[in-house]
Structure formats: structure tokens, C-alpha cells
Amino acid sequence: MSTSTPPRLPDAGHVKQMAEQLWSHVADADEHAATDLVLRMLDEGTDPESVLLDVIAPVQGRVGEEWAANRISVAQEHAATAINERAVAAVSVHPAARTTVTWGRVTVACVDGEWHALPARLLAEVLKLRGWQVDYLGAQVPTPHLIAHLHSTRADAVALSSSIATRLPTAHAAITACQSVGVPVLVGGAAFGPGGRYATLLGADAWAPDARTAADRLAQGRLPRPETDHQQFDDLPHLGDQEYSMVARNSASLVRTVFTTLEDAFPAMRSYSDLQRERTAEDLAYIVEFLATSLYLDDAELFTWFITWTAQILAARGVPAHSLPPALDLLARELKDFPRAGRMLRAATHTLTTAPSTAARNTA
């Protein structure tokens, strides 16, 4: 196909059919069939951006849904993600994806601790297709390394991605650090909450719900250079009570204490296998981590959402959701001198014990 041939406008029915075919190949762990499919679409003239965002991205979303429903294992989820990453790479080197730089320079990176890199990679490829010079730094980029990169490249903007809300305190530090060297920050990913509520709270210069919207936002005009004297915690006065820092600092001991006393509060745990006990400890660690993040944001709804989502995940794996309230109660006892934490724990427990059907719908 000639590189000057204009891409074909995507037909919704055809694109949906291709997404189903790609899912079939991904589910079968057939990397060659998956890449052959996307290359064939490009050869036939399908818009590369549509292949990325209307075929590959929905399939990756389905991978997450299948894992949450316990229909695929963690290993299968990783394998599927790797195949989708290979499909994105195949699109990126196809002649149909070659473009001329007509805009400025954007750095795309995941927040430190964020391993879900595919959303950021999709954005990077879409921005390249739109004519931007893109520096894609990948997953888990430590903030000092990100800032060093910005000093050497003079980027017009940084696009930061995070899928897991527990990375938001780190994201806040990264946003502030980028702004302190005069580079505006656009953020995206599920971590930033419905409507980008946490993006606003953490002072990002812009937010986008997906790669297409992010590219459209940047095309509207360059983000204004931020003020360089903004203090990271100016907009989070609640942190002055030290609840976040105390919970975060003592997370390991909190998990240890609750785990050792949970057997008495939840007798069914006495029959757990070593693997089940190990997973229980992991679940407790996630609970404490999300509680700390909710304290950082002063958002009880985030913690309640996580607890109801966890209940759904446990139920899909045959673990009764009523195992959670005893753990929350024990954690509340340990944090009896922390009023904000106590309110969050009580609200989550109330949701689990009084409206389980509603909780399940909210996490679907």
C-alpha cells in the first residue's frame, strides 16, 4: 500500500468484528494471528488510530474484565497484555503509521510504581500519528529521572498515566516536580477518578479520559506554562493532621497486627491453606494502601469503592464477602485515634453490610 493513500474511515460494524477476532486470538495466546490481523487491517487501508483505539484498546479492556470475573488467571492476563503490546508495536512500524512532525514535543510516561503501561503506549502512538514528536518513557518512571529527561529535551508538555489510585500521592509529586521546571502536565488513566476529579485536586494542568481526547486537547493549543512556585500541599490542607503519613508509614505493622488477630474475628480463616493465608495478607496490604491514599485525597468514596470492588473480586473467586467487615473492624480499632480513617472504615463497612447488591452494581 502506498504511504500516501489516505486511511479508510472506520466502519463501526467492521471495527467491532475485528475487535472480536483480535480477542479470539489474544484469548488463544496466538501472537502471530493477532499481529497478522492488525497488519492486514492496515494493509487494507484502515486508519491506524482506529486500529489502536477501536480494536486493540477495547480488547485490552476486556482482558481486565475477564481477570476480574476470574475467567482468566493472572498469568493469562499478562500473556494477553503482552500480545496486545506486540500488536501496538506492529502498528507503530507499519508504513501507514509514518507521519511527519508538525507539532511540538511531548513526553509520555507512567507514574513511578505504575506497571500498566499499555494506555500510555497507546497515547504515545496516537500522538505520533497526529504529528507530535514523542518521547515514550514506558512504565514506572521515577520522578527524578523524568525531570532529568525534561531538562535535556525541553518538552512542551508531559502526559502522565496511572491506572491504580494508590499511585496518586506519587503522581502528585511528579505533577508538582514537572510544573516546577516549567512543563505543563496532562494526566489520564483510571487512577484519576470519574471525570478526572483527582486530576483537578492534585493540580494537573489538564486531564483526558482516553488517548483520543488527550490528543484532541493538545491539538487545541499548547498547554500554558505553569507557575514555578506552587507548593505541593497548598491544596491539601487536611494532610496537616498527619493521618495519611502515619498510616502510610506504619502500613506493614498494621497489616501484621490485623492479620494475627483476624483468625479470632473470622474463625473460618483457621481452615485456610498457606496460599489462602498469603493472599489474605496481600488483601490486607491493599486495604491499608487504599485507606492511606483515601486519607491523602480526603475522599471516603474512593475507599468505599475499593472495598466493594474487592468484595466482588473475592466473590468471583469463591471467597465470602463477609470476610471483609471483621478485617475493617480490627483496622478501625488500631486506628481509633484517627477520626478521618475511622469515618472511612465505618462508611465502607456500612456499605458492605447494608447494601451488598448496590455495592456489587457500583463495581460492575
JOPE-V230038 format. One record per residue. N is the residue number from 0. RES is the residue in three letters. NEAR is the number of other C-alpha atoms within 12 Angstrom. D_FIRST is the distance of its C-alpha to the first C-alpha in Angstrom with 1 decimal. Layout:
BEGIN
N_RES_NEAR_D_FIRST / N_RES_NEAR_D_FIRST
END
This chain:
BEGIN
0_MET_18_0.0 / 1_SER_15_3.8 / 2_THR_18_6.4 / 3_SER_12_8.5 / 4_THR_17_7.2 / 5_PRO_18_10.2 / 6_PRO_26_10.5 / 7_ARG_21_12.3 / 8_LEU_18_16.0 / 9_PRO_25_17.2 / 10_ASP_19_19.5 / 11_ALA_16_22.5 / 12_GLY_12_23.3 / 13_HIS_19_19.9 / 14_VAL_32_19.7 / 15_LYS_22_23.3 / 16_GLN_21_22.6 / 17_MET_32_19.8 / 18_ALA_33_22.4 / 19_GLU_24_24.9 / 20_GLN_26_22.8 / 21_LEU_41_22.2 / 22_TRP_35_25.9 / 23_SER_22_26.7 / 24_HIS_27_24.8 / 25_VAL_36_26.4 / 26_ALA_33_29.8 / 27_ASP_19_29.5 / 28_ALA_26_28.7 / 29_ASP_24_25.6 / 30_GLU_27_23.4 / 31_HIS_20_21.0 / 32_ALA_23_20.5 / 33_ALA_39_20.1 / 34_THR_34_17.4 / 35_ASP_24_15.5 / 36_LEU_35_15.9 / 37_VAL_45_14.5 / 38_LEU_33_11.4 / 39_ARG_25_10.9 / 40_MET_38_11.4 / 41_LEU_40_8.9 / 42_ASP_26_6.1 / 43_GLU_21_7.9 / 44_GLY_28_7.9 / 45_THR_33_11.3 / 46_ASP_35_12.8 / 47_PRO_45_13.3 / 48_GLU_38_16.9 / 49_SER_36_17.5 / 50_VAL_51_16.4 / 51_LEU_46_18.8 / 52_LEU_35_21.7 / 53_ASP_33_21.6 / 54_VAL_42_20.7 / 55_ILE_46_21.7 / 56_ALA_36_24.6 / 57_PRO_30_26.4 / 58_VAL_38_26.3 / 59_GLN_37_27.9 / 60_GLY_26_30.4 / 61_ARG_27_31.2 / 62_VAL_34_31.8 / 63_GLY_25_34.5 / 64_GLU_22_36.0 / 65_GLU_23_36.3 / 66_TRP_27_38.0 / 67_ALA_25_40.4 / 68_ALA_25_41.3 / 69_ASN_22_42.0 / 70_ARG_19_39.6 / 71_ILE_24_37.8 / 72_SER_19_39.5 / 73_VAL_18_38.9 / 74_ALA_16_37.3 / 75_GLN_22_34.9 / 76_GLU_30_34.1 / 77_HIS_24_33.4 / 78_ALA_24_31.2 / 79_ALA_36_29.2 / 80_THR_35_28.7 / 81_ALA_27_27.6 / 82_ILE_35_24.9 / 83_ASN_46_23.7 / 84_GLU_33_23.8 / 85_ARG_31_21.6 / 86_ALA_44_19.1 / 87_VAL_43_19.2 / 88_ALA_26_18.8 / 89_ALA_31_15.6 / 90_VAL_40_14.2 / 91_SER_31_15.6 / 92_VAL_21_13.9 / 93_HIS_30_10.3 / 94_PRO_23_8.2 / 95_ALA_33_8.1 / 96_ALA_37_11.8 / 97_ARG_27_12.6 / 98_THR_24_15.1 / 99_THR_17_18.0 / 100_VAL_16_21.5 / 101_THR_15_23.3 / 102_TRP_24_26.0 / 103_GLY_26_28.5 / 104_ARG_29_28.9 / 105_VAL_41_29.4 / 106_THR_43_30.8 / 107_VAL_46_30.0 / 108_ALA_48_32.4 / 109_CYS_44_34.4 / 110_VAL_44_38.2 / 111_ASP_33_40.3 / 112_GLY_26_41.0 / 113_GLU_31_37.9 / 114_TRP_24_35.9 / 115_HIS_33_33.5 / 116_ALA_36_30.6 / 117_LEU_43_27.6 / 118_PRO_44_28.3 / 119_ALA_45_28.4 / 120_ARG_40_25.2 / 121_LEU_47_23.4 / 122_LEU_48_25.0 / 123_ALA_42_24.0 / 124_GLU_42_20.3 / 125_VAL_42_20.5 / 126_LEU_42_22.5 / 127_LYS_35_19.9 / 128_LEU_35_17.3 / 129_ARG_32_20.0 / 130_GLY_24_20.6 / 131_TRP_32_23.5 / 132_GLN_28_24.5 / 133_VAL_37_25.4 / 134_ASP_31_27.8 / 135_TYR_34_27.6 / 136_LEU_31_30.8 / 137_GLY_32_30.6 / 138_ALA_26_33.5 / 139_GLN_29_37.2 / 140_VAL_32_37.4 / 141_PRO_26_41.1 / 142_THR_29_42.0 / 143_PRO_21_43.5 / 144_HIS_20_40.3 / 145_LEU_38_38.3 / 146_ILE_29_40.8 / 147_ALA_18_40.7 / 148_HIS_25_36.9 / 149_LEU_33_37.4 / 150_HIS_19_40.1 / 151_SER_13_37.8 / 152_THR_20_34.6 / 153_ARG_25_36.1 / 154_ALA_34_33.7 / 155_ASP_33_33.8 / 156_ALA_42_33.9 / 157_VAL_53_34.1 / 158_ALA_51_32.5 / 159_LEU_57_34.7 / 160_SER_54_34.0 / 161_SER_47_36.6 / 162_SER_33_36.8 / 163_ILE_30_40.4 / 164_ALA_40_43.2 / 165_THR_36_45.5 / 166_ARG_36_43.3 / 167_LEU_43_44.3 / 168_PRO_39_47.2 / 169_THR_31_45.0 / 170_ALA_46_42.4 / 171_HIS_41_45.2 / 172_ALA_29_46.1 / 173_ALA_42_42.6 / 174_ILE_49_42.2 / 175_THR_37_45.5 / 176_ALA_34_44.8 / 177_CYS_45_41.5 / 178_GLN_35_43.3 / 179_SER_23_46.2 / 180_VAL_30_44.0 / 181_GLY_27_42.8 / 182_VAL_36_39.3 / 183_PRO_36_38.7 / 184_VAL_46_37.5 / 185_LEU_51_35.3 / 186_VAL_51_35.8 / 187_GLY_47_34.3 / 188_GLY_41_34.7 / 189_ALA_31_37.1 / 190_ALA_39_39.9 / 191_PHE_39_40.4 / 192_GLY_31_41.7 / 193_PRO_19_41.3 / 194_GLY_19_40.4 / 195_GLY_26_40.3 / 196_ARG_27_44.1 / 197_TYR_39_44.4 / 198_ALA_35_41.9 / 199_THR_25_44.4 / 200_LEU_29_47.4 / 201_LEU_37_46.1 / 202_GLY_36_45.3 / 203_ALA_42_41.5 / 204_ASP_35_40.3 / 205_ALA_38_37.7 / 206_TRP_41_36.5 / 207_ALA_36_33.4 / 208_PRO_30_33.2 / 209_ASP_35_29.5 / 210_ALA_38_26.5 / 211_ARG_29_25.2 / 212_THR_22_28.8 / 213_ALA_36_29.2 / 214_ALA_37_26.2 / 215_ASP_23_27.5 / 216_ARG_25_30.9 / 217_LEU_35_29.9 / 218_ALA_20_28.0 / 219_GLN_13_31.4 / 220_GLY_16_32.9 / 221_ARG_26_33.9 / 222_LEU_28_36.5 / 223_PRO_19_39.9 / 224_ARG_24_41.4 / 225_PRO_27_43.9 / 226_GLU_20_47.6 / 227_THR_17_48.3 / 228_ASP_14_51.8 / 229_HIS_21_50.9 / 230_GLN_19_52.7 / 231_GLN_26_50.9 / 232_PHE_20_53.7 / 233_ASP_16_54.8 / 234_ASP_21_53.2 / 235_LEU_24_54.4 / 236_PRO_18_58.2 / 237_HIS_20_58.7 / 238_LEU_24_57.8 / 239_GLY_16_61.3 / 240_ASP_19_62.9 / 241_GLN_22_61.3 / 242_GLU_30_60.4 / 243_TYR_33_56.8 / 244_SER_23_57.7 / 245_MET_27_60.5 / 246_VAL_35_58.4 / 247_ALA_28_55.5 / 248_ARG_16_57.9 / 249_ASN_20_59.8 / 250_SER_30_57.0 / 251_ALA_21_57.7 / 252_SER_21_61.4 / 253_LEU_33_60.8 / 254_VAL_32_58.6 / 255_ARG_24_61.1 / 256_THR_24_64.0 / 257_VAL_34_62.5 / 258_PHE_33_61.3 / 259_THR_22_64.7 / 260_THR_24_66.4 / 261_LEU_29_63.9 / 262_GLU_22_65.4 / 263_ASP_16_68.6 / 264_ALA_22_66.9 / 265_PHE_26_64.5 / 266_PRO_15_66.4 / 267_ALA_18_63.6 / 268_MET_29_62.1 / 269_ARG_18_64.9 / 270_SER_12_63.2 / 271_TYR_17_59.8 / 272_SER_12_58.3 / 273_ASP_12_57.5 / 274_LEU_12_53.8 / 275_GLN_19_54.7 / 276_ARG_20_56.9 / 277_GLU_17_54.2 / 278_ARG_19_51.8 / 279_THR_31_54.6 / 280_ALA_30_55.1 / 281_GLU_21_51.3 / 282_ASP_30_51.5 / 283_LEU_35_54.5 / 284_ALA_30_52.7 / 285_TYR_27_49.9 / 286_ILE_43_52.5 / 287_VAL_43_54.3 / 288_GLU_35_51.1 / 289_PHE_41_50.1 / 290_LEU_48_53.6 / 291_ALA_41_53.5 / 292_THR_40_50.3 / 293_SER_42_51.8 / 294_LEU_40_54.8 / 295_TYR_41_52.7 / 296_LEU_39_51.1 / 297_ASP_32_54.3 / 298_ASP_31_52.4 / 299_ALA_28_54.2 / 300_GLU_28_51.5 / 301_LEU_38_49.0 / 302_PHE_39_51.5 / 303_THR_37_52.3 / 304_TRP_34_48.6 / 305_PHE_40_48.2 / 306_ILE_45_51.3 / 307_THR_37_50.3 / 308_TRP_34_46.8 / 309_THR_38_48.5 / 310_ALA_39_50.8 / 311_GLN_33_47.9 / 312_ILE_29_46.3 / 313_LEU_26_49.7 / 314_ALA_21_50.3 / 315_ALA_22_47.0 / 316_ARG_20_48.3 / 317_GLY_15_51.7 / 318_VAL_22_53.5 / 319_PRO_20_55.9 / 320_ALA_29_55.1 / 321_HIS_30_58.9 / 322_SER_31_58.6 / 323_LEU_40_57.3 / 324_PRO_33_60.3 / 325_PRO_30_62.7 / 326_ALA_40_60.4 / 327_LEU_44_60.0 / 328_ASP_29_63.8 / 329_LEU_32_64.5 / 330_LEU_39_62.0 / 331_ALA_31_63.8 / 332_ARG_22_67.1 / 333_GLU_27_65.9 / 334_LEU_31_64.7 / 335_LYS_19_67.7 / 336_ASP_17_68.2 / 337_PHE_24_64.7 / 338_PRO_21_64.9 / 339_ARG_30_61.2 / 340_ALA_42_60.1 / 341_GLY_29_62.8 / 342_ARG_29_61.7 / 343_MET_38_58.1 / 344_LEU_43_59.3 / 345_ARG_32_61.6 / 346_ALA_30_59.0 / 347_ALA_40_56.5 / 348_THR_35_59.4 / 349_HIS_23_60.4 / 350_THR_32_56.9 / 351_LEU_34_56.8 / 352_THR_23_60.3 / 353_THR_17_60.5 / 354_ALA_17_57.1 / 355_PRO_27_55.1 / 356_SER_18_53.2 / 357_THR_20_52.3 / 358_ALA_28_51.2 / 359_ALA_26_49.0 / 360_ARG_14_47.3 / 361_ASN_22_46.7 / 362_THR_22_44.9 / 363_ALA_19_42.7
END
